[in-house]
Amino acid sequence: MTPKGIGLSANVQEYLVAHGAGIDPIAQELIEVTAELGGISRMQVAPEQAAFMTLLARLLDVRFAVEVGTFTGFSALSIARGLAPGGRLLCCDVSDEWVSVGRPFWDRAGVADRIDVVIAPATETLAALPDQPTIDFAFIDADKGSYHIYYEEILRRLSPKGIILVDNVLWGGRVADPEADLDENPGTAHIRDFNSHVVADPRTTQVMLPISDGLTLITLAP
């Protein structure tokens, strides 16, 4: 089960990945191992999103990156591959069981020495970081009810060239569905509230892209 962009048919998704995602055998095997976990594998980022993050990290010459929500490590692998020489990636997650799936693949890709993992609530890990603008790249993909907290903790530490990427901002299209059942899927309300907060924030500039399940890119306002 390969995560795919919202609204894309299987054949278009396959074509898109084949002509731009650049998935190598290590990444492909990690995708396949994660797929064996069943339905929860939908938490993994799509191949084209992973490739985009690698390219973006490389273009920004990222020295320090933060990831909130690592799952089985495909997104971490992708970010780490784009880091500048000597760059570091801090992964925040609460499940060592899931993160451990990805560790062998980080080793095989030669990026394990760039990645630091902290197994603890991300709110605590982020709050413990120095209160200085050192984060060049951040990826938020964890519990939706805490998106506001992660955003604020990262924003106050974002470097002048830094960028925040926020995943699942289209939430399967439910954010735009006036008849969405908020009791059945409370994440819909959380994502709607977060999206409204970001677009109204005078401190930042943002663009929402229809990559995978929706990806918002946020930078400090000029």
N, C-alpha and C positions, 0 to 999 in steps of 0.2 A: 504494500500500500504506500505509494509515493504521494506526499502532500502536493496538491496542485493549486493553481491560481483560481480564485473565485470566478465562476462563469466560463471557465475554459473546458472544452471537451477533451477527452482523453487523447485524441489524435493531435490536437493543437498543442496540448501540454507536451506530448512526446516530441513534436517538431521543435518547440521552443527550447526544450532542454538539449536536444541534439545539436542545435545551431547556436548555442550561446552559453550554456551553463558550465561547460568544461568539467564535467564530473569525472574524476580519475578513479582507478580501481579501488583505492582506499576509501574514498568517500562513498562510492557505490556500494561497497561491502557494508559500511556502517549503515547506510540507508536500508539495506536488505536485512541486516541483523535487527534493526529497530522495527522494521515491518513485522517481524516474527512475534513481536510483543502484542499484536492484535490492534484493537481499536484505539488504544492509547497512543499508538504511533502517529496519530494525526497531530500530536503536539510537536512533532519534528518540523523544522522549517523546510520549505520547498527547495529543490535544487537551484532554481534560478534566483531565489532570494539569497541563498548561501553564496552563490557566485557574485551577486551584486555587492554583498557585504565585504567579500574579499577585495574586490576591486576598489570599493570606496575607502576601505582602511588603507590600502596601498596609496591611493591618490592623496589622502590626507596626511601621509607620513606619520601614522599613529604611533605614539610612544607609550601611552597608557590607555587601555580599554577596560570597560566594565561590562559584564553580562549579568543580567538578572533573570535567572531561569535557564539552566543549562541542559536539562533533560539528558539525553544520551550523547550529547557532545558534538553533534554535527555543526551547529552554529558556532560553537567555540573553535572547532577545527578550522572553519572558514575564516573567522576573524583573525585567529592566530597566524594563519598563512599570509595575511595581508599586513601584518605589523612591520614597522620599521626595524632595522637591526637594533637589537637590544630592547625592543618593545616588550611590554608585559600585558597580559590579559588576566583580570580578576574575575573569576566565575563565582556567582552567588547562587546557591541552591540548598534545598533542605533534604534532598535524597541522595545519599551516597550510592545507593543501589543503582539508580539510573545513571549517575555520572560515571560509575565504574564501567558501564558498558562502553563508553567512549574512550577511556584511558588508553587501551591498547592501540587504538587507531591514532591517537595523538602521538604515541611513541613511534609507530610505523611511519607517520608523516614527518617526523622530526621536529615537532612543535611542542612536545610535552614540557620542555624546559622553559617555555614562554608563558605557561599557564599556571596560575595559582587558584586553587579551589578552596572556598570556605563553605563548609556545611553548617549552615545556621540561617535563621531568618534574615532575609536580605535587608530588611529595615535596620537591623542591628549592625550588619556588616557595613552598609553604606554610611550610617551615622558615625561609625568609628574611623572613617577615613579622614585624613587631614582636611581641614576646612580651607582648602586652597584650590585654585582653578587648574587642576592637573589632568582632568579627564578629557581625552581627545575624541573618544568614541564610546558610546554606550548603547547597549541593546537591551530593551525591556520586553520580556516575554514570559511572564509569570502570572500569579493570581491577579485577576483583573480588578478586584476590589481594592488592591493596594497600589494600583498604577499611579495614583496621585502622589502617594508618599515617595515611591521610587523616583518619580519625575522631579519632585522638589529637592530631594537629597542629591540627585545627580546634577540638576541645573545649577545649584549653588557652588558646585565644584567643576563646572564645565569650563574648559579652556577657551580662549577667544576664537580658536579655529575649530572648536569641538562640535560634535554632532550627536544627537540622540535619535535612535531608531526605535520606534514603538510598533510592536507586532499586533496582529488581529484587530486592527482598528475598523475593519468592515464587518467583522464578526458574522461571517456567513451571509451577509446582506441584511441581517436582522436589525442592525442599527437604523436602516432606512425603511423598515417595515412598520407602519403605524399600528398594525394588528399583532405585532409580536407579543407573545405571552411572557411577561416579565416574571411571573411567578414560576413558570416552568424553566426559564433560563435567565436567572438574575444577572448573569454576565452582560446581557444586552444593556441593562440600565447602567452598569458600571462603565462600559465602553462609551456609551452615549455621553455620560457625564464627563468622562475624561476628555473625549474629543471636543466637547463644548468648552471645557476649561482651557485647553491648549489653544484653540483658535481665537479665544478672547484674551489671551495672555499678552500684554504689551511688551513683555521682556523678550519674547521670542518671535521667530519667523518660522513657518512650517509649510510643508507640502505633503499631501496624502497621495500615495501611489497605489494603484491596483495590482500590487505584486503579492502573489499568494493570497492570504486572507486580509490584505490591506496593510500597508506599511507607511507610517508617518515619519518624515524626516524633520528634525527640529534643530534650529541653530539659534544662537543669541541674536537678538534684533540689532541691526546696524546702528 
